[in-house]
Amino acid sequence: MRSTARREGRRPTTRHRNIELGLLALAVAVCLAGHVDADLALTGRMPPGLLVHGLSLGALAGAAHLAVRRFAPYADPLILPLGVFLTGFGLVLLDRLDFSYKAAHAAKGDYQKIPAAPSQLMWVFVSVGVAIALIVLVRHHRVFQRYVYLLMTGALILLTAPVFSPGDSFGAKRWIRLFGLSFEPDEFVKVAITVFFAGYLMAARDALALAGRKVWGMTLPRGRHVGPVLAIWVVSLLVLIFERDLGTSLIFFGVFVVMLYVATERTSWVVLGLLMAVGGAAVVGTVEPHVHGRVEAWLHPLDYYKPVHDKAISEQPAEALFSLGTGHLTGTGLGSGRPWLIGFAGRSDFIFTTIGEELGLAGVTAVLLVYVLLVQRGLRTAIGLTDPFGKLLATGLSAALALQVFVVVGGVSGLVPLTGKALPFLAAGGSSLLANWLTVALLIKLSDSAGRTALTPVTTPAPATDPAPDPAPVPAA
């Protein structure tokens, strides 16, 4: 009976892994088709090294699939293919931009002619390798629960380290430079702090959920329980003031508010968090010159073309709007647009304009739906988990990804001020890619736990039966 139940529980996992394998093959094929399309438009020839690139990307995806099949057999079958597709599509865009940047800056001799795709490809192998190691070595996500305060300490050290790093990069202090290399610690802080929030809120959710006073029909939390929220708010403002990093500050505080709502199920925390975020951003945006310049460029992007304008306003927000408007519904086609005119930012947050110009509204919608689907699978994992720590962790990781996509896409399209954050998986940057693949690996382990709960058959023992009564005695004749 037990062997039959075990076989019944394994059938869905085998089907899920086969679906995952098919989706991985489709993701690699679409990315290779993108390379072919872009190179034919740019050079009129097939891309050199296409076979080697395809085999390398396929082998890397296959290795990740084998790790999931062996060490996370109950995992969601969509998370890994979505991550592979976004990563491969990012390589397509970077390779296409490298060709145009090299042609446009060859005579100038500046750094923009240096290709970014080879370095990004190296980071793809490193990032996916680290994700595979996490899937193989971490047996259960609750192991991180033991180290929440250690992770928080390390995260705060990393978060404050750029303040002491010499020099700014494009107006913000987000990078640490060591031995000729630079990395962006806030990308890893995003993951570490999410783990800490999950552990802290799991322990303190009962206290934070206690009812307080009613103000204007809304129940506000008790004063002594607002302390942690105020502390996180102050840290977010300090990041915004000293590092001039609007994106990290918004993501940092936004993830905490989302996880706080999930832990307590109280709308008052969301309202309080939004008021604090808007108030803090308004004050810092007024007194801090770099943030104020970002706000002015957001409110008046076309003022750059006036004879007299605020020097803090750059040409990039207006150029991004022109680029997105050029794409119309279906775009100019990969390799047929001019997204490289935006400059160096075309490989970071403004890589989104390449999609809008060359693939149009249809391509933008498709890419955003891929992000939405990845976030949805993370939230679905949170619903399927039974332990509070895992539920909060899956929610926080999904919220962090959604918020980062929102602040980047919103900044490029003019919905919110520019933040300078990298578009997850697509933009150039080893720190961002590694942190996002750590998020994918954690979601795979979390979905594996959720899948075990949902798919493992539970056998209940049969109820005990009373012994048959003795036959009634036959009366004597």
Number of C-alpha atoms within 10 A of each C-alpha: 6 10 8 8 13 14 12 14 18 17 11 16 23 14 12 19 23 15 14 23 21 13 19 24 16 14 23 22 17 15 23 21 13 20 26 20 20 24 20 16 16 18 11 11 12 15 17 11 8 14 11 10 15 17 12 13 22 18 12 17 23 15 15 22 23 15 18 25 20 12 18 25 25 29 26 26 27 19 21 24 24 20 25 27 25 19 26 25 22 24 26 23 26 24 20 24 24 20 18 20 23 18 12 16 15 14 9 11 11 10 12 17 19 15 17 19 20 14 12 22 20 11 19 23 15 16 21 25 17 17 23 22 15 16 25 17 9 14 12 15 19 15 10 18 17 10 14 20 17 12 20 18 15 15 21 15 13 18 22 19 17 24 19 11 14 11 14 14 9 9 14 20 23 27 22 18 13 9 5 5 8 14 17 20 21 28 21 21 22 23 22 23 25 26 25 23 22 27 23 16 21 21 14 13 17 11 14 22 18 14 13 14 12 10 8 7 7 13 16 20 20 15 9 9 15 14 11 12 18 13 11 16 22 15 18 23 23 16 24 24 20 15 23 25 24 27 23 26 24 23 21 24 22 22 24 24 22 19 24 26 19 18 22 19 14 19 15 16 22 18 14 15 22 15 12 17 18 11 12 16 20 14 12 19 21 13 11 14 15 21 26 20 20 23 21 18 25 21 15 15 21 18 17 19 12 8 6 8 13 13 9 16 24 19 15 21 25 22 20 27 18 14 26 24 16 18 24 16 16 15 23 18 16 23 24 16 22 16 27 22 16 20 15 15 16 23 28 19 25 30 28 26 30 29 26 29 30 27 25 23 19 15 18 23 14 12 17 14 12 15 19 16 15 23 22 17 21 30 21 18 26 26 16 19 22 12 13 17 25 30 25 27 27 31 26 30 29 25 24 25 23 19 19 21 20 18 26 27 25 15 23 27 22 19 14 17 24 26 25 23 24 27 25 25 24 25 26 27 21 21 19 25 25 23 25 25 25 22 22 24 25 23 31 29 28 27 31 25 24 24 21 19 15 14 15 17 15 12 10 6 6 6 6 6 6 6 6 6 6 6 6 6 6 6 5 4 3
